[in-house]
Amino acid sequence: MYDRYGGPDVLRVEQIPTPAPGAGQVLIEVAATSLNLSDWEGLTGRPGYARLGGLRAPRRRVLGSDIAGRVAAVGSGVTRLRVGDEVYGDNLGLLGGFAEYAVAPVAALAPKPAGLSFVEASTLPQAGAIAVQGTARVRRGQRVLINGAGGGSGSFAIQLAKRAGAHVTGVDNGGKLDFMRGLGADEVVDYTTSDFTRLEPFDLILDLVAHRSVFAYRRALARGGRYLCVGGTVRSLLRIVTVGAALGLVSGRRLGVLIAREGPVFFEPVAERCAAGDLRITVDRTYPLQETARALGYLGEGRALGKVVVTV
């Protein structure tokens, strides 16, 4: 739990009452919750949009959205799930995954594939949905660059783009180069030593850590190419939707923000491919619930290869 924005030191472990599900909701006995950049942003309150609904203090006191576990109780009107069902999903609206029990709407959940563990299933909802939507238009022979490719969403995006027949360049820090190659990246770039915006132009840039100028991004695109960012600073996002959009109109290169949609329809296809062995799930580290602060600290350092998971 936490009551104010800050680093991992503001988190504490506390005993609280078990929540009760309302209409259209279920209570989940949590087995695993994976960490996302949204958890780090919600903890620190940065960028500014992370404070929506709670400008001075957090709106939700328990973080954690990508949950997997068993249904412990059902609210009124729930017929699709029963007590004992194994489920997973993205509970971004209510959060609460870093706990023994969490309430989630039925619409956010899907049955856990039998071929995946709770830890594996928890890695998929948010990261898988972003990767699927970010690479949806990739075609064979295209040049695709993924910035932040060594993290959760990036690790799935590399694989999806390669399966679609693209030439993939992964960008991250030097400690993740071998990891990105292992996922199938054709080329890898250490952003601390090389400027990826000065490489041969790309047909698609999926930017998971937008921090560069819109002019640099436009330079990195081939004519007819598309740039999509997910997250980033408020300033970066505003420039992309204003200056970037204007540049796109006059240059034949489209720059925009990917507003990733939530729900099982977007992450279940990834889970099915993972269960079938077509896509690889990489869990860098797992932490027990009592060490959630350490887990978030590790994520915030930017060194995680793939996903970090808290287990209960």
C-alpha positions as CSV (number, residue, x, y, z in Angstrom):
1,M,0.0,0.0,0.0
2,Y,1.0,3.6,-0.3
3,D,-0.6,7.0,0.5
4,R,1.7,9.4,-1.4
5,Y,3.7,9.5,-4.6
6,G,7.4,8.6,-4.4
7,G,9.9,5.8,-4.8
8,P,9.6,2.2,-3.6
9,D,10.3,3.4,-0.1
10,V,6.8,4.8,0.2
11,L,5.3,1.3,-0.1
12,R,4.4,-0.7,3.0
13,V,2.8,-4.1,3.7
14,E,-0.4,-3.8,5.7
15,Q,-3.3,-6.1,6.7
16,I,-6.6,-4.8,5.3
17,P,-10.1,-6.2,5.0
18,T,-10.7,-8.6,2.1
19,P,-12.6,-6.6,-0.6
20,A,-16.1,-7.7,-1.7
21,P,-17.1,-7.9,-5.3
22,G,-20.0,-5.8,-6.6
23,A,-22.4,-6.3,-9.4
24,G,-20.5,-7.7,-12.5
25,Q,-17.4,-8.2,-10.5
26,V,-15.5,-11.2,-9.0
27,L,-13.1,-11.6,-6.1
28,I,-9.8,-13.1,-7.1
29,E,-7.4,-15.0,-4.9
30,V,-4.3,-13.6,-6.5
31,A,-1.5,-16.1,-7.4
32,A,0.7,-13.7,-9.5
33,T,0.7,-10.1,-10.7
34,S,3.2,-8.9,-13.3
35,L,4.7,-5.4,-13.2
36,N,4.1,-2.8,-15.9
37,L,5.5,0.7,-16.6
38,S,2.0,1.9,-15.5
39,D,2.7,0.6,-12.0
40,W,6.0,2.6,-11.8
41,E,4.2,5.7,-13.1
42,G,1.4,5.2,-10.6
43,L,3.9,4.9,-7.8
44,T,6.0,7.9,-8.7
45,G,3.2,10.1,-10.0
46,R,5.2,10.8,-13.1
47,P,4.5,11.7,-15.9
48,G,1.8,14.0,-14.9
49,Y,-1.0,12.0,-16.5
50,A,-0.3,9.3,-13.9
51,R,-2.0,11.5,-11.4
52,L,-5.3,11.6,-13.2
53,G,-8.0,11.1,-10.5
54,G,-5.5,11.7,-7.7
55,L,-3.5,15.0,-8.2
56,R,-2.1,15.2,-4.7
57,A,-2.4,11.6,-3.5
58,P,-3.0,8.2,-5.2
59,R,-6.5,7.4,-6.2
60,R,-5.9,3.7,-5.6
61,R,-3.8,2.6,-2.5
62,V,-2.8,-0.8,-3.9
63,L,-1.1,-1.0,-7.3
64,G,-1.0,-4.0,-9.7
65,S,-3.2,-4.5,-12.7
66,D,-2.0,-7.7,-14.6
67,I,-3.4,-10.3,-12.3
68,A,-3.8,-14.1,-12.4
69,G,-5.5,-16.3,-9.9
70,R,-8.6,-18.2,-8.8
71,V,-12.1,-16.8,-8.5
72,A,-12.9,-16.8,-4.7
73,A,-16.4,-15.1,-4.9
74,V,-18.7,-13.7,-7.5
75,G,-20.9,-10.6,-7.4
76,S,-24.5,-10.2,-8.4
77,G,-25.3,-10.8,-12.1
78,V,-22.1,-12.9,-12.7
79,T,-22.8,-16.1,-14.7
80,R,-19.7,-16.5,-16.9
81,L,-17.3,-17.3,-14.1
82,R,-17.7,-19.5,-11.0
83,V,-15.8,-20.0,-7.8
84,G,-12.6,-21.9,-8.4
85,D,-12.2,-20.8,-12.0
86,E,-8.6,-20.0,-13.0
87,V,-8.5,-16.5,-14.6
88,Y,-6.2,-13.7,-15.7
89,G,-6.6,-10.2,-17.0
90,D,-5.8,-6.5,-17.0
91,N,-7.4,-4.9,-14.0
92,L,-6.2,-1.4,-14.9
93,G,-9.4,0.3,-13.8
94,L,-9.5,-1.0,-10.2
95,L,-5.9,-2.2,-9.6
96,G,-5.2,-4.0,-6.3
97,G,-3.1,-6.9,-7.7
98,F,-0.3,-6.6,-5.2
99,A,-2.4,-8.2,-2.5
100,E,-3.8,-11.6,-1.5
101,Y,-7.2,-10.7,-2.9
102,A,-8.4,-8.3,-5.6
103,V,-11.7,-7.3,-7.1
104,A,-12.0,-7.2,-10.9
105,P,-14.8,-6.7,-13.4
106,V,-15.7,-9.9,-15.3
107,A,-15.2,-8.1,-18.6
108,A,-11.5,-7.6,-17.9
109,L,-10.9,-11.4,-17.3
110,A,-10.4,-14.5,-19.4
111,P,-10.0,-18.2,-18.4
112,K,-6.3,-19.0,-17.9
113,P,-5.0,-21.4,-20.6
114,A,-4.2,-24.8,-19.0
115,G,-0.8,-24.7,-20.7
116,L,0.3,-21.6,-18.9
117,S,1.3,-21.1,-15.2
118,F,-0.2,-18.3,-13.2
119,V,3.1,-16.5,-13.4
120,E,3.2,-16.8,-17.2
121,A,-0.4,-15.8,-17.7
122,S,0.1,-12.6,-15.5
123,T,2.7,-11.3,-18.0
124,L,0.3,-11.1,-20.9
125,P,-2.7,-8.8,-20.5
126,Q,-1.1,-5.4,-20.8
127,A,2.1,-6.2,-22.5
128,G,0.5,-8.6,-25.0
129,A,-2.3,-6.2,-25.9
130,I,0.2,-3.3,-26.5
131,A,2.4,-5.5,-28.7
132,V,-0.5,-6.9,-30.7
133,Q,-1.9,-3.5,-31.5
134,G,1.4,-1.9,-32.1
135,T,2.4,-4.4,-34.7
136,A,-1.0,-5.1,-36.2
137,R,-0.1,-3.5,-39.6
138,V,3.3,-5.0,-40.0
139,R,3.8,-6.7,-43.4
140,R,6.4,-9.0,-44.8
141,G,9.6,-7.2,-45.9
142,Q,9.0,-4.0,-43.9
143,R,11.7,-2.5,-41.7
144,V,10.4,-2.2,-38.1
145,L,12.1,-0.5,-35.2
146,I,11.0,-1.1,-31.6
147,N,12.4,1.4,-29.0
148,G,12.3,-0.2,-25.5
149,A,12.3,-3.6,-27.1
150,G,14.0,-5.3,-24.1
151,G,11.0,-4.8,-21.8
152,G,7.7,-6.6,-21.4
153,S,5.7,-5.2,-24.4
154,G,8.9,-4.9,-26.5
155,S,9.8,-8.6,-26.0
156,F,6.4,-9.6,-27.5
157,A,6.5,-7.0,-30.2
158,I,9.9,-8.2,-31.5
159,Q,8.5,-11.7,-31.9
160,L,5.2,-10.6,-33.4
161,A,6.9,-8.4,-36.0
162,K,9.3,-11.2,-36.9
163,R,6.5,-13.7,-37.3
164,A,4.9,-11.2,-39.7
165,G,8.0,-11.3,-41.9
166,A,9.5,-7.9,-41.0
167,H,13.2,-7.0,-40.6
168,V,13.3,-6.0,-36.9
169,T,15.7,-3.6,-35.1
170,G,15.5,-3.6,-31.3
171,V,16.7,-0.6,-29.3
172,D,17.4,-0.6,-25.6
173,N,20.4,-0.3,-23.2
174,G,23.6,-2.3,-23.7
175,G,22.7,-4.9,-21.1
176,K,19.7,-6.1,-23.2
177,L,21.3,-6.5,-26.7
178,D,21.9,-10.3,-26.4
179,F,18.4,-10.7,-25.0
180,M,16.8,-8.9,-28.0
181,R,18.9,-11.0,-30.4
182,G,17.6,-14.1,-28.7
183,L,14.0,-13.0,-29.3
184,G,14.7,-12.7,-33.0
185,A,15.8,-9.1,-33.6
186,D,17.8,-8.8,-36.8
187,E,19.7,-5.8,-35.5
188,V,20.1,-4.3,-32.0
189,V,21.1,-0.8,-31.0
190,D,22.3,0.5,-27.6
191,Y,20.6,3.9,-27.3
192,T,23.3,5.1,-24.9
193,T,26.0,4.9,-27.7
194,S,24.1,5.1,-31.0
195,D,21.3,7.3,-32.4
196,F,18.7,5.1,-34.0
197,T,17.0,8.0,-35.7
198,R,20.0,8.3,-38.0
199,L,19.8,4.7,-39.3
200,E,18.3,3.7,-42.6
201,P,14.6,4.8,-42.5
202,F,11.9,2.5,-41.1
203,D,8.4,1.6,-42.2
204,L,7.2,1.4,-38.6
205,I,8.6,2.7,-35.4
206,L,6.9,1.4,-32.2
207,D,8.2,3.6,-29.4
208,L,7.6,2.4,-25.9
209,V,9.8,5.1,-24.2
210,A,9.2,8.2,-26.2
211,H,11.8,10.9,-25.3
212,R,13.2,12.2,-28.6
213,S,12.0,15.1,-30.7
214,V,9.3,14.7,-33.3
215,F,11.8,15.9,-36.0
216,A,14.2,13.1,-35.1
217,Y,11.3,10.6,-35.4
218,R,10.2,12.0,-38.7
219,R,13.8,11.7,-40.0
220,A,13.8,8.0,-39.0
221,L,10.7,7.2,-41.1
222,A,10.6,6.1,-44.7
223,R,8.0,7.9,-46.9
224,G,4.7,6.4,-46.1
225,G,6.0,5.1,-42.8
226,R,4.3,5.3,-39.4
227,Y,5.5,6.2,-35.9
228,L,3.5,5.1,-32.9
229,C,4.4,5.9,-29.3
230,V,3.1,4.3,-26.1
231,G,3.6,6.5,-23.1
232,G,6.5,9.0,-22.6
233,T,6.6,12.4,-21.0
234,V,3.6,14.7,-21.3
235,R,5.7,17.1,-23.3
236,S,6.7,14.4,-25.8
237,L,3.1,13.2,-26.2
238,L,1.8,16.8,-26.8
239,R,4.4,17.4,-29.4
240,I,3.6,14.2,-31.2
241,V,-0.1,14.9,-31.4
242,T,0.4,18.5,-32.5
243,V,3.7,19.1,-34.2
244,G,4.1,15.5,-35.2
245,A,0.6,15.4,-36.8
246,A,1.4,18.6,-38.8
247,L,4.7,17.2,-40.0
248,G,3.0,14.0,-41.1
249,L,0.6,15.9,-43.3
250,V,3.3,17.6,-45.3
251,S,5.9,14.8,-45.3
252,G,3.9,11.7,-46.0
253,R,5.0,10.2,-42.7
254,R,2.4,9.5,-40.0
255,L,3.3,10.3,-36.4
256,G,0.8,9.5,-33.6
257,V,0.1,8.0,-30.2
258,L,-1.1,4.4,-29.8
259,I,-4.1,4.3,-27.5
260,A,-4.0,0.7,-26.7
261,R,-7.4,-0.8,-26.0
262,E,-7.9,-3.2,-23.1
263,G,-9.7,-6.5,-22.7
264,P,-9.4,-10.3,-23.4
265,V,-10.0,-9.8,-27.2
266,F,-6.6,-8.2,-27.4
267,F,-4.5,-10.4,-25.1
268,E,-6.1,-13.8,-25.5
269,P,-4.6,-14.3,-29.0
270,V,-1.1,-13.8,-27.5
271,A,-1.8,-16.2,-24.7
272,E,-3.0,-18.9,-27.2
273,R,0.2,-18.5,-29.2
274,C,2.3,-18.6,-26.1
275,A,0.5,-21.8,-24.9
276,A,1.1,-23.3,-28.4
277,G,4.8,-22.5,-28.2
278,D,4.8,-20.0,-31.0
279,L,5.7,-17.0,-28.8
280,R,8.1,-17.0,-25.9
281,I,7.4,-15.6,-22.4
282,T,10.4,-14.2,-20.6
283,V,10.2,-13.7,-16.8
284,D,13.4,-12.0,-15.6
285,R,12.6,-12.3,-11.9
286,T,9.9,-13.1,-9.4
287,Y,9.4,-11.6,-6.0
288,P,7.2,-12.6,-3.1
289,L,4.4,-10.2,-2.2
290,Q,6.3,-8.9,0.8
291,E,9.1,-7.7,-1.5
292,T,6.9,-5.8,-4.0
293,A,8.8,-2.6,-3.2
294,R,12.0,-4.3,-4.3
295,A,10.3,-5.6,-7.5
296,L,9.2,-2.1,-8.4
297,G,12.6,-0.7,-7.7
298,Y,14.2,-3.2,-10.0
299,L,11.7,-2.4,-12.8
300,G,12.3,1.3,-12.3
301,E,16.0,0.8,-12.9
302,G,15.3,-0.2,-16.4
303,R,17.3,-3.4,-16.3
304,A,14.6,-6.0,-16.4
305,L,14.7,-8.4,-19.4
306,G,11.1,-9.0,-20.3
307,K,8.8,-9.2,-17.3
308,V,9.0,-9.0,-13.5
309,V,6.3,-10.8,-11.5
310,V,5.1,-10.6,-7.9
311,T,3.8,-14.0,-6.6
312,V,1.5,-14.6,-3.6
